[in-house]
Amino acid sequence: MGLIKTLDANCRDCYKCVRSCLVKAIRVKDGHAEIAEERCVYCGHCIPICPQNARRVYEQKDLVLEMLKTNQPLTISLSPSFPAAFPDLSPLQLAQKLTSVGFQRILETAEAAEALYNLQDEVQAKQPLISSYCPAVVNLIEKYYPALKENLVPIVSPLVAHARYLKRTYPEDKLVFILPCEAKKAEALAEVEIDAVLTFNELSELLKVAPTKKDSCSSIEGAASFYSRTVGISGSLRAKLGFGDYLDPRSETVSGFVECLEFLDNMQAGHIGQNTLFVEMLLCRGGCLNGSGLAQELTFEEKKEKIISFAQNAPELKPLIHLDKHDIIREFAGERVENSEPSEKEIRDILTLMGKRNKSEELDCGACGYETCHQQAIAVYRGLAEIEMCIPFLRAKAETMNDVIIQATPNGIIVVDENLDILTINPAAERMFQCKEEALKGRRVNTLIKDDLFEQVLNEKRLIVGNIEYPAYGLKVRHFVFYVPKSRVIIAIFADITEQTRQKDQLSELRKETLERAQEVINKQMRVAQEIASLLGETTAETKVTLDQLIRIIKS
């Protein structure tokens, strides 16, 4: 089961997702872009960026709706970004809405973040420590920077810790987690304790169709500090751990995909300051409040303000939850991306197939989604791309095919512009009209043939079909003349019917001659028949007279 699927019918060779994917986790196969699961970090950027809406994320709205129909208790855990997810509802109104459709308990995932803070000192990792709360960052390091896995803080994210705590505390409950992005959804789906996962956008859609079961006066439960409720905002975790403001040289805050890649490149190369002890990393710019599963109705600043306002005013309703050490310790066992490396000859062979026989033909236009032709050739070798993704290659191929057809067709083709000046004449037309393209190119078409047909098509903008004779060239042709608005040219196609007409005339003459000769035979036959009939009539009469006389003689 892939988390993100492509609808092939909607995917139309634009390669926008390939261009936008910073780790090139898109595989193009048979002209359609699909997610290469082994390379994907689940940032979710390829979903909203698709102009054809060809991406679908695995969802469980129907599953949750079925759960709501049962009498089994349902507990819901809301990620700390929830105040920004429902701009038209206060936290209290959201809680009441959730309980009215059938959820028994509404809890904050932030309470697990608060408990994790208290256990931070019990785990060890190589410095500088890298936060492991963002599953997309963990995926990125495991797959593309495996040497830095030992720097990741070996503790689970708040959502995993909360799921383990809730399953132990409410073993009869079904657990539904509400999250801001696809990376967290993938992480939650892998946890056996969690029964269903929705993004905030999916929860919003569910609440529109879920029937109301009862009146509600519930509220959101949880005991968490300001920092744990703002953990989805970049810089909050760093501040909570006591590293002071952004000028504190002992720590770094990095948010945004490009920024994370740049920092990890520098860290892997050993270019991070020696005094740096901790790095807070979030793959989305500004943090989880910019996650792909969160409504984009509000600006970043408005979402941040809503979360901070809730964090400042939310009460602590019960004691902090308790997490055991085995609830939070984790290992990073994700597999690194293995890239097969082609030889220079193999790359050159692929480039040659793409019509790039030398460096000057490598345009590096980026239309295929890769910055250079060389990078595309490597992607083709790895099975991630196709040669046909190269737009200049396809255009050249199409033009070559068109040229072959135009040059080889037995029909004459003349193309003129709106001034009726000749743009091109194909070889068949050269033979028909006993001319050479070089001598006529740029000259008015009436220097070769009458231009009345071309003028009529130019004025009426419609196809004109008919037969016409050119005695000067000993030609009779069937013409198809039409206007091409996009190119603003007139194309005339001439099918030579001279021999066909001659044969038709010969056949007509033969038919006429045959009919005449047949009529002559008929007339002659009629005359002979009449003469024979006449002779037969005379002979019969004489015979009758003779026989009558013979009878009379015998009788007498």
C-alpha positions as CSV (number, residue, x, y, z in Angstrom):
1,M,0.0,0.0,0.0
2,G,1.6,3.3,-1.2
3,L,0.8,6.3,0.9
4,I,0.8,8.6,-2.2
5,K,-0.7,7.4,-5.4
6,T,-0.8,8.8,-8.9
7,L,-4.0,8.9,-11.0
8,D,-2.5,8.0,-14.4
9,A,-5.5,9.5,-16.3
10,N,-4.7,12.9,-14.8
11,C,-0.9,12.8,-15.1
12,R,-0.1,14.6,-18.3
13,D,3.7,14.8,-18.8
14,C,4.2,18.2,-17.2
15,Y,7.0,16.9,-14.9
16,K,6.3,19.7,-12.4
17,C,6.5,17.2,-9.5
18,V,9.9,16.0,-10.8
19,R,11.1,19.6,-10.8
20,S,9.8,20.3,-7.3
21,C,11.1,17.1,-5.6
22,L,14.4,18.0,-4.0
23,V,15.4,14.4,-3.6
24,K,14.0,13.2,-7.0
25,A,11.8,10.6,-5.4
26,I,9.5,10.6,-8.5
27,R,9.8,7.8,-11.0
28,V,8.4,8.4,-14.5
29,K,7.2,5.2,-16.2
30,D,5.3,5.0,-19.5
31,G,4.9,8.7,-19.4
32,H,3.3,8.8,-15.9
33,A,4.9,10.1,-12.7
34,E,4.7,7.8,-9.7
35,I,6.2,8.0,-6.2
36,A,9.4,6.0,-5.7
37,E,8.6,4.8,-2.1
38,E,12.2,3.8,-1.4
39,R,13.4,7.4,-2.0
40,C,10.4,9.4,-0.7
41,V,10.7,11.3,2.6
42,Y,6.9,12.1,2.5
43,C,7.3,15.9,2.6
44,G,4.0,16.0,0.7
45,H,5.1,18.9,-1.6
46,C,4.2,16.9,-4.8
47,I,0.5,16.8,-3.8
48,P,-0.6,20.5,-3.9
49,I,1.9,21.4,-6.7
50,C,0.3,19.0,-9.2
51,P,-1.7,21.2,-11.7
52,Q,-3.8,18.2,-12.8
53,N,-4.7,17.1,-9.2
54,A,-3.2,13.7,-10.1
55,R,-2.0,12.8,-6.5
56,R,-4.1,10.9,-4.0
57,V,-3.1,10.2,-0.4
58,Y,-4.2,7.1,1.3
59,E,-6.9,8.1,3.7
60,Q,-9.1,6.6,6.4
61,K,-12.2,8.9,6.6
62,D,-14.5,6.0,5.7
63,L,-12.9,3.8,8.4
64,V,-13.4,6.5,11.1
65,L,-17.0,7.1,10.0
66,E,-17.7,3.4,10.5
67,M,-16.0,3.6,13.9
68,L,-18.4,6.4,14.8
69,K,-21.4,4.2,14.1
70,T,-20.4,1.7,16.7
71,N,-20.7,2.0,20.5
72,Q,-16.9,1.4,21.0
73,P,-15.2,4.3,22.8
74,L,-13.2,6.5,20.5
75,T,-10.2,8.6,21.7
76,I,-8.8,11.4,19.5
77,S,-5.4,13.0,19.8
78,L,-4.9,16.4,18.3
79,S,-1.5,17.5,17.1
80,P,-0.3,20.8,18.6
81,S,-1.1,22.7,15.3
82,F,-4.9,22.2,15.7
83,P,-5.7,25.8,16.8
84,A,-4.6,26.9,13.3
85,A,-6.5,24.1,11.5
86,F,-10.0,25.4,12.2
87,P,-10.0,29.2,11.9
88,D,-13.8,29.4,12.3
89,L,-13.9,27.3,15.5
90,S,-12.5,28.0,19.0
91,P,-10.8,25.0,20.7
92,L,-13.9,24.6,22.9
93,Q,-16.2,24.6,19.8
94,L,-14.0,22.1,18.1
95,A,-14.1,19.8,21.1
96,Q,-17.9,20.1,21.3
97,K,-18.2,19.3,17.6
98,L,-16.0,16.2,17.9
99,T,-17.9,14.8,20.9
100,S,-21.2,15.5,19.1
101,V,-20.3,13.2,16.3
102,G,-19.2,10.4,18.7
103,F,-15.7,10.9,20.0
104,Q,-15.6,10.2,23.8
105,R,-12.2,11.7,24.6
106,I,-10.4,14.7,23.0
107,L,-6.7,14.9,24.0
108,E,-3.7,17.0,23.1
109,T,-0.7,15.2,21.6
110,A,1.3,18.0,23.3
111,E,1.0,16.3,26.7
112,A,3.3,13.6,25.4
113,A,5.7,16.3,24.2
114,E,5.7,17.7,27.7
115,A,6.5,14.2,29.2
116,L,9.3,13.7,26.6
117,Y,11.0,16.9,27.7
118,N,11.4,15.4,31.2
119,L,13.2,12.3,29.8
120,Q,15.5,14.1,27.3
121,D,18.5,13.8,29.7
122,E,18.1,10.0,29.9
123,V,19.2,9.4,26.3
124,Q,22.6,9.8,24.7
125,A,23.6,10.5,21.1
126,K,26.6,12.0,19.3
127,Q,26.8,15.8,19.3
128,P,25.6,18.0,17.9
129,L,22.3,16.3,18.6
130,I,19.6,16.5,15.9
131,S,15.9,16.6,17.0
132,S,13.9,13.5,15.9
133,Y,10.4,14.9,16.3
134,C,9.9,15.6,12.5
135,P,9.6,12.2,10.8
136,A,10.4,13.8,7.4
137,V,13.8,14.9,8.7
138,V,14.4,11.4,10.1
139,N,13.5,9.9,6.7
140,L,15.8,12.3,5.0
141,I,18.7,11.5,7.2
142,E,18.1,7.7,7.2
143,K,17.9,7.6,3.4
144,Y,20.3,10.3,2.2
145,Y,22.7,11.0,5.2
146,P,23.0,7.7,7.0
147,A,26.3,8.7,8.5
148,L,24.4,11.3,10.6
149,K,21.9,8.8,12.1
150,E,24.1,8.6,15.2
151,N,23.4,12.3,15.7
152,L,19.7,11.9,15.9
153,V,18.2,12.0,19.4
154,P,17.1,8.3,19.8
155,I,13.6,9.1,21.1
156,V,10.2,8.7,19.4
157,S,8.1,11.6,18.4
158,P,5.3,12.9,20.6
159,L,2.6,11.2,18.5
160,V,4.2,7.8,18.9
161,A,4.8,8.3,22.6
162,H,1.2,9.5,23.0
163,A,-0.2,6.5,21.2
164,R,1.7,4.1,23.4
165,Y,0.6,5.9,26.5
166,L,-3.1,6.0,25.4
167,K,-3.2,2.3,24.4
168,R,-1.9,1.4,27.8
169,T,-4.3,3.8,29.7
170,Y,-7.4,3.1,27.6
171,P,-6.9,-0.4,26.2
172,E,-10.6,-0.7,25.1
173,D,-10.5,2.6,23.1
174,K,-10.0,3.0,19.4
175,L,-7.3,5.6,18.9
176,V,-7.6,8.2,16.1
177,F,-4.7,10.7,15.6
178,I,-5.1,14.0,13.8
179,L,-1.9,15.2,12.1
180,P,-0.6,18.1,9.9
181,C,1.3,16.3,7.2
182,E,1.9,13.1,5.1
183,A,5.2,12.3,6.9
184,K,3.5,12.1,10.3
185,K,0.6,10.1,8.7
186,A,3.2,7.6,7.4
187,E,4.8,7.4,10.8
188,A,1.4,7.0,12.6
189,L,0.2,4.3,10.2
190,A,3.3,2.2,11.1
191,E,2.3,2.2,14.8
192,V,0.2,-0.8,15.9
193,E,-1.3,1.2,18.8
194,I,-3.0,3.7,16.4
195,D,-6.3,2.5,14.8
196,A,-6.8,5.4,12.3
197,V,-5.0,8.5,11.1
198,L,-6.4,11.7,9.6
199,T,-4.9,15.0,8.5
200,F,-6.6,18.1,9.7
201,N,-8.0,18.6,6.2
202,E,-9.5,15.1,6.2
203,L,-10.9,15.7,9.7
204,S,-12.6,18.9,8.4
205,E,-14.1,16.9,5.5
206,L,-15.3,14.2,7.9
207,L,-17.0,16.7,10.3
208,K,-19.1,18.0,7.3
209,V,-20.7,14.6,6.7
210,A,-20.6,12.8,10.1
211,P,-24.1,12.7,11.6
212,T,-24.6,14.3,15.0
213,K,-25.2,11.7,17.7
214,K,-25.7,13.7,20.9
215,D,-25.4,17.1,22.5
216,S,-22.0,17.9,23.9
217,C,-20.3,20.0,26.5
218,S,-16.9,18.5,26.3
219,S,-13.5,20.2,26.2
220,I,-10.0,19.4,25.1
221,E,-8.0,17.6,27.8
222,G,-4.3,17.8,28.4
223,A,-1.6,19.2,30.6
224,A,1.2,20.8,28.7
225,S,3.4,23.8,28.9
226,F,3.6,26.7,26.5
227,Y,6.6,25.2,24.7
228,S,5.1,21.7,24.2
229,R,1.9,23.3,22.8
230,T,4.0,25.3,20.4
231,V,6.4,22.4,19.4
232,G,5.1,22.6,15.9
233,I,6.6,26.1,15.5
234,S,10.2,26.3,14.6
235,G,12.4,27.4,17.5
236,S,10.1,26.2,20.3
237,L,11.9,23.0,21.1
238,R,15.3,24.7,21.1
239,A,14.0,27.3,23.6
240,K,12.3,24.7,25.8
241,L,15.7,22.9,26.1
242,G,17.2,26.0,27.5
243,F,19.4,27.2,24.7
244,G,18.2,30.7,24.9
245,D,17.5,32.9,21.9
246,Y,18.6,32.5,18.2
247,L,22.0,34.0,18.9
248,D,23.0,31.2,21.3
249,P,25.9,29.5,19.5
250,R,25.3,26.2,21.2
251,S,22.2,25.5,19.1
252,E,20.7,25.9,15.6
253,T,17.2,26.0,14.3
254,V,16.7,24.9,10.7
255,S,13.3,24.8,8.9
256,G,12.5,24.3,5.2
257,F,13.5,21.5,2.9
258,V,16.3,23.5,1.1
259,E,17.7,24.7,4.3
260,C,17.7,21.2,5.8
261,L,19.6,19.9,2.8
262,E,22.1,22.6,2.9
263,F,22.7,22.2,6.7
264,L,23.0,18.4,6.5
265,D,25.5,18.8,3.6
266,N,27.6,21.2,5.7
267,M,27.3,18.9,8.7
268,Q,28.4,15.9,6.8
269,A,31.3,17.8,5.4
270,G,32.3,18.9,8.9
271,H,31.5,22.5,8.5
272,I,29.3,23.0,11.6
273,G,30.6,25.1,14.5
274,Q,32.4,23.1,17.3
275,N,30.3,24.7,20.0
276,T,27.0,23.5,18.5
277,L,25.3,21.0,20.8
278,F,21.8,20.8,19.5
279,V,20.0,21.3,16.1
280,E,16.3,21.6,15.9
281,M,15.2,20.6,12.4
282,L,11.8,20.7,10.7
283,L,11.3,20.0,7.0
284,C,8.4,22.5,6.5
285,R,9.3,26.1,6.5
286,G,8.4,27.6,9.9
287,G,7.4,24.2,11.3
288,C,4.4,21.9,11.3
289,L,1.9,24.8,11.0
290,N,2.9,24.8,7.3
291,G,2.3,21.1,6.9
292,S,0.6,19.9,3.7
293,G,-2.3,18.4,5.6
294,L,-3.2,21.8,7.2
295,A,-5.6,24.2,5.6
296,Q,-3.9,27.1,3.9
297,E,-6.7,29.7,4.5
298,L,-4.5,31.5,7.0
299,T,-1.1,33.0,6.5
300,F,1.9,31.7,8.3
301,E,1.7,34.6,10.7
302,E,-2.0,34.1,11.4
303,K,-1.6,30.4,12.1
304,K,1.4,31.1,14.4
305,E,-0.6,33.7,16.3
306,K,-3.6,31.3,16.8
307,I,-1.3,28.6,18.2
308,I,0.6,30.9,20.5
309,S,-2.6,32.5,21.8
310,F,-4.0,29.0,22.6
311,A,-0.8,28.0,24.3
312,Q,-0.7,31.1,26.5
313,N,-4.3,30.7,27.7
314,A,-5.0,26.9,27.8
315,P,-5.4,25.5,31.3
316,E,-3.7,22.4,32.6
317,L,-6.6,20.1,33.6
318,K,-4.8,17.0,35.0
319,P,-1.3,15.9,36.1
320,L,1.4,15.2,33.5
321,I,1.3,11.8,31.9
322,H,4.0,9.3,32.7
323,L,6.1,7.7,30.1
324,D,8.4,4.7,30.7
325,K,11.8,4.7,29.1
326,H,10.8,1.8,26.8
327,D,7.9,3.9,25.5
328,I,10.3,6.5,24.1
329,I,13.6,4.8,23.0
330,R,13.9,4.1,19.3
331,E,16.5,2.9,16.8
332,F,16.9,4.3,13.3
333,A,16.7,1.3,11.0
334,G,15.6,3.0,7.8
335,E,17.5,1.9,4.7
336,R,19.7,4.3,2.8
337,V,19.0,5.0,-0.8
338,E,21.4,3.0,-3.0
339,N,22.2,4.8,-6.2
340,S,23.8,2.8,-9.0
341,E,26.5,4.9,-10.7
342,P,26.8,4.7,-14.5
343,S,30.1,5.0,-16.3
344,E,30.9,8.0,-18.5
345,K,30.4,5.8,-21.5
346,E,27.0,4.7,-20.4
347,I,26.0,8.3,-19.7
348,R,27.3,9.3,-23.2
349,D,25.4,6.5,-24.8
350,I,22.1,7.6,-23.2
351,L,22.8,11.3,-24.1
352,T,23.4,10.1,-27.7
353,L,20.0,8.4,-27.7
354,M,18.6,11.7,-26.5
355,G,20.1,13.4,-29.6
356,K,22.9,15.0,-27.7
357,R,26.0,13.9,-29.5
358,N,28.2,16.6,-28.1
359,K,28.3,19.2,-25.2
360,S,26.9,22.0,-27.4
361,E,23.6,20.0,-27.8
362,E,23.1,19.6,-24.1
363,L,20.7,22.6,-23.5
364,D,20.3,22.0,-19.7
365,C,16.8,23.6,-20.0
366,G,15.4,21.7,-17.0
367,A,12.0,21.1,-18.7
368,C,12.3,17.4,-17.9
369,G,12.6,18.1,-14.1
370,Y,16.4,17.7,-13.9
371,E,18.7,20.6,-13.9
372,T,21.1,19.2,-16.5
373,C,20.9,16.8,-19.4
374,H,23.7,14.9,-17.6
375,Q,21.5,14.4,-14.5
376,Q,18.6,13.2,-16.6
377,A,20.9,10.7,-18.3
378,I,21.9,9.3,-14.9
379,A,18.2,9.2,-13.9
380,V,17.4,7.3,-17.0
381,Y,20.1,4.8,-16.1
382,R,18.6,4.4,-12.6
383,G,15.2,3.8,-14.0
384,L,13.7,7.0,-12.6
385,A,13.3,8.9,-15.9
386,E,12.7,8.3,-19.6
387,I,14.4,9.6,-22.6
388,E,11.1,11.0,-23.9
389,M,11.0,13.4,-21.0
390,C,13.5,15.6,-22.9
391,I,11.2,18.2,-24.6
392,P,13.9,19.3,-27.2
393,F,14.4,15.7,-28.1
394,L,10.7,15.1,-28.6
395,R,10.4,18.2,-30.6
396,A,13.3,17.3,-32.8
397,K,11.9,13.8,-33.2
398,A,8.5,15.2,-34.1
399,E,10.0,17.6,-36.6
400,T,12.1,14.9,-38.1
401,M,9.0,12.7,-38.5
402,N,7.1,15.5,-40.0
403,D,9.9,16.2,-42.4
404,V,10.1,12.5,-43.4
405,I,6.3,12.5,-44.1
406,I,6.4,15.8,-46.0
407,Q,9.4,14.8,-48.0
408,A,8.1,11.3,-48.8
409,T,4.5,12.0,-49.5
410,P,3.4,11.6,-53.2
411,N,1.1,14.6,-52.7
412,G,2.4,18.1,-53.5
413,I,2.5,20.5,-50.6
414,I,2.8,24.3,-50.8
415,V,2.8,26.5,-47.7
416,V,2.3,30.2,-47.9
417,D,2.1,33.0,-45.3
418,E,-0.7,35.5,-45.0
419,N,0.9,37.7,-47.6
420,L,0.7,34.7,-49.9
421,D,4.5,34.4,-50.1
422,I,5.8,30.9,-50.5
423,L,7.3,29.4,-47.3
424,T,8.0,25.9,-48.5
425,I,7.4,23.5,-51.4
426,N,7.9,19.8,-50.9
427,P,9.6,17.6,-53.6
428,A,6.3,16.2,-54.9
429,A,5.1,19.8,-55.6
430,E,8.5,20.6,-57.2
431,R,7.9,17.7,-59.6
432,M,4.3,18.6,-60.3
433,F,4.9,22.2,-61.0
434,Q,8.4,21.8,-62.6
435,C,10.1,24.2,-60.1
436,K,12.7,24.4,-57.4
437,E,11.9,25.5,-53.8
438,E,15.1,27.6,-53.6
439,A,14.1,29.7,-56.6
440,L,10.6,30.4,-55.3
441,K,10.9,30.6,-51.5
442,G,9.8,34.1,-50.4
443,R,8.1,34.9,-53.7
444,R,4.4,35.3,-54.1
445,V,2.5,32.1,-55.0
446,N,1.0,33.6,-58.1
447,T,4.4,33.4,-59.8
448,L,3.8,29.6,-59.8
449,I,0.0,29.1,-59.9
450,K,-3.1,31.2,-59.6
451,D,-3.6,32.5,-56.0
452,D,-7.4,32.8,-56.0
453,L,-7.8,29.7,-54.0
454,F,-5.3,30.9,-51.4
455,E,-7.1,34.3,-51.2
456,Q,-10.5,32.6,-50.7
457,V,-9.1,30.4,-47.9
458,L,-7.4,33.4,-46.2
459,N,-10.7,35.4,-46.3
460,E,-13.1,32.6,-45.3
461,K,-10.8,30.6,-43.0
462,R,-12.2,27.3,-44.1
463,L,-11.2,24.2,-45.9
464,I,-11.8,24.2,-49.7
465,V,-11.7,20.9,-51.6
466,G,-12.1,20.5,-55.3
467,N,-10.5,19.6,-58.7
468,I,-8.5,22.0,-60.8
469,E,-6.6,21.8,-64.0
470,Y,-3.2,23.4,-64.7
471,P,-2.8,23.1,-68.5
472,A,0.6,24.8,-68.4
473,Y,2.0,21.9,-66.4
474,G,-0.2,19.2,-68.0
475,L,-1.8,18.6,-64.6
476,K,-5.1,17.9,-63.2
477,V,-5.2,17.8,-59.3
478,R,-7.6,17.4,-56.4
479,H,-6.7,20.2,-54.0
480,F,-7.2,20.6,-50.2
481,V,-6.5,24.2,-49.1
482,F,-6.9,25.3,-45.5
483,Y,-5.7,27.9,-43.0
484,V,-3.8,27.2,-39.8
485,P,-4.6,29.9,-37.2
486,K,-1.9,29.1,-34.7
487,S,0.9,29.3,-37.3
488,R,-1.0,31.9,-39.5
489,V,-0.2,30.0,-42.7
490,I,-2.1,28.5,-45.6
491,I,-1.4,24.9,-46.6
492,A,-2.3,23.6,-50.0
493,I,-2.2,19.8,-50.7
494,F,-2.4,18.7,-54.3
495,A,-3.2,15.1,-55.2
496,D,-2.2,14.4,-58.9
497,I,-5.2,13.0,-60.7
498,T,-3.9,13.6,-64.2
499,E,-3.3,9.9,-65.0
500,Q,-6.5,8.9,-63.2
501,T,-8.4,11.5,-65.2
502,R,-6.8,10.2,-68.5
503,Q,-7.7,6.7,-67.6
504,K,-11.2,7.7,-66.7
505,D,-11.5,9.5,-70.1
506,Q,-10.2,6.5,-71.9
507,L,-12.6,4.3,-70.1
508,S,-15.5,6.6,-71.0
509,E,-14.4,6.6,-74.7
510,L,-14.2,2.9,-74.6
511,R,-17.6,2.6,-73.1
512,K,-19.0,5.0,-75.8
513,E,-17.4,3.0,-78.6
514,T,-18.5,-0.3,-77.2
515,L,-22.1,1.0,-76.9
516,E,-22.0,2.2,-80.5
517,R,-20.6,-1.0,-81.8
518,A,-23.1,-3.0,-79.8
519,Q,-25.9,-0.9,-81.3
520,E,-24.6,-1.6,-84.8
521,V,-24.6,-5.3,-84.1
522,I,-28.1,-5.2,-82.8
523,N,-29.4,-3.2,-85.8
524,K,-27.6,-5.6,-88.2
525,Q,-29.1,-8.6,-86.4
526,M,-32.5,-7.1,-86.6
527,R,-32.2,-6.6,-90.4
528,V,-31.0,-10.2,-90.9
529,A,-33.9,-11.5,-88.8
530,Q,-36.4,-9.5,-90.7
531,E,-35.0,-10.7,-94.1
532,I,-35.0,-14.3,-92.9
533,A,-38.5,-13.9,-91.6
534,S,-39.6,-12.5,-95.0
535,L,-38.0,-15.4,-96.9
536,L,-39.5,-17.9,-94.6
537,G,-43.0,-16.4,-95.0
538,E,-42.8,-16.6,-98.9
539,T,-41.6,-20.2,-98.8
540,T,-44.3,-21.2,-96.4
541,A,-47.0,-19.7,-98.6
542,E,-45.8,-21.5,-101.7
543,T,-45.6,-24.8,-99.8
544,K,-49.2,-24.4,-98.6
545,V,-50.5,-23.8,-102.1
546,T,-48.7,-26.8,-103.5
547,L,-49.9,-29.1,-100.6
548,D,-53.5,-27.9,-101.1
549,Q,-53.4,-28.7,-104.8
550,L,-51.9,-32.2,-104.0
551,I,-54.7,-32.9,-101.6
552,R,-57.4,-31.9,-104.1
553,I,-55.8,-34.2,-106.8
554,I,-55.7,-37.1,-104.4
555,K,-59.3,-36.6,-103.4
556,S,-60.4,-36.4,-106.9
